[in-house]
Amino acid sequence: MSSKGDGTRAVRAGLPEPQQYEPTLPGPVFAAHYHLSGEPAGPYTYGRDSNPTWTHLERAIGELEAPDEDVETTVFASGMAAISAVLLSQARSGDAVVLPDDGYQALPLLQAQLEAYGVEVRTAPTGGDAQLAVLEGAKLLWLETPSNPGLDVCDVRRLVEAAHAGGTLVAVDNTLATPLGQRPLELGADFSVASDTKGMTGHGDILLGHVTCRDPELAAGVRRWRKVVGAIPGPMEAWLAHRSLATLELRNERQCANALALAEALAKHQAVSGLRYPGLPTDPSYANAVRQMRRFGSVVSFVLADRETAERFLSALHLVEDATSFGGVRSTAERRGRWGGDAVPEGFIRFSVGAEDAADLVADVEQALATATGES
Ligand SMILES: Cc1ncc(COP(=O)(O)O)c(C=O)c1O
């Protein structure tokens, strides 16, 4: 399938060989245990270790992450379960780990946990490849690119080269891009990690995560961690995720095009500052993004004058729900400052662009900006 286009690969990803009278995508298998006599052997023994519905999904994600390679994917109950599996299975007391200081807002919780276990945690911003400066002697470098919510993009190949030269492993949180937008393993990373709660599944109705590795030993460590902590996805969620992957390319194509259209419209608006979208040629992330990304994602961020203006803007939108998370087919937006975790201005808006018609979305945003700024 590797020579085929993204749409063809997405609709067929992970499907088993056709069997007469069987469904194309077998339904979810609900099982805590499986028939098992004699010595425990075979692929399915106990429900915390393995499940055929996970196997299909893991193959599908692997095919999207690395079309030309033999890789191993492990699915988890959430993105945080996947992130923790890499960091906590790799880092030992006395090791150093490098994290971004502008990544997903639960990373500081993980930092505190690592430090409590005697791991030294160093942080630096994503932009300007600033993590290079604190890399020396580290066990693992964690990248999040594009970063959430600032949308900075680092040069993954450059960071990987420096990290590997010093024996440091590299993991990339690929949540914002999805494997259609960026393939971290092809860029040299050892782990491609994502919250599949977002664009991968795209309907805002399930939590899920995954880790994909090229190296079987690293993959085994991640899989062992899932067994130890039991952070397993439910079969129904795994099946829904696989079903959603069939429309990944369609959704992604529309959402990325809409995001660019919205960013272009926002760029012309006087009330908007700090506009960020990696696919906008004027964006500080653009040069890195075009070198390593195949699509630029569905999230746009920008700043309005203050908290009140941002709140008026959000409540004046008709087609866009005020909600957290991102990557879904229905547009959402939120004032990130309300959570208190991100270093952003009070008027900072993270806008997750959905699959509506671009003209409708842009018109809705323009009327909400006019209302918020008193121009209407
Ligand atoms: C970049 C990034 N990574 C990881 C996560 C965590 O994912 P989950 O909520 O599925 O645990 C999020 C959630 O917003 C995220 O934005």
The ligand as an SDF file (V2000), in Angstrom:
LIG
                    3D

 16 16  0  0  0  0  0  0  0  0999 V2000
   -0.2400   17.8130   22.2370 C   0  0  0  0  0  0  0  0  0  0  0  0
   -1.0130   16.9530   23.1970 C   0  0  0  0  0  0  0  0  0  0  0  0
   -0.4700   15.8190   23.6560 N   0  0  0  0  0  0  0  0  0  0  0  0
   -1.1290   15.0340   24.5200 C   0  0  0  0  0  0  0  0  0  0  0  0
   -2.3760   15.3470   24.9940 C   0  0  0  0  0  0  0  0  0  0  0  0
   -3.0620   14.4550   25.9830 C   0  0  0  0  0  0  0  0  0  0  0  0
   -4.0040   13.6510   25.3550 O   0  0  0  0  0  0  0  0  0  0  0  0
   -5.2360   12.9820   26.1000 P   0  0  0  0  0  0  0  0  0  0  0  0
   -6.1490   14.0940   26.5010 O   0  0  0  0  0  0  0  0  0  0  0  0
   -5.8090   12.0710   25.0550 O   0  0  0  0  0  0  0  0  0  0  0  0
   -4.7010   12.2440   27.2850 O   0  0  0  0  0  0  0  0  0  0  0  0
   -3.0010   16.5040   24.5210 C   0  0  0  0  0  0  0  0  0  0  0  0
   -4.3540   16.8480   24.9850 C   0  0  0  0  0  0  0  0  0  0  0  0
   -4.8660   17.9350   24.7080 O   0  0  0  0  0  0  0  0  0  0  0  0
   -2.3010   17.3300   23.6090 C   0  0  0  0  0  0  0  0  0  0  0  0
   -2.8200   18.4710   23.1560 O   0  0  0  0  0  0  0  0  0  0  0  0
  1  2  1  0
  2  3  1  0
  2 15  2  0
  3  4  2  0
  4  5  1  0
  5  6  1  0
  5 12  2  0
  6  7  1  0
  7  8  1  0
  8  9  2  0
  8 10  1  0
  8 11  1  0
 12 13  1  0
 12 15  1  0
 13 14  2  0
 15 16  1  0
M  END
$$$$
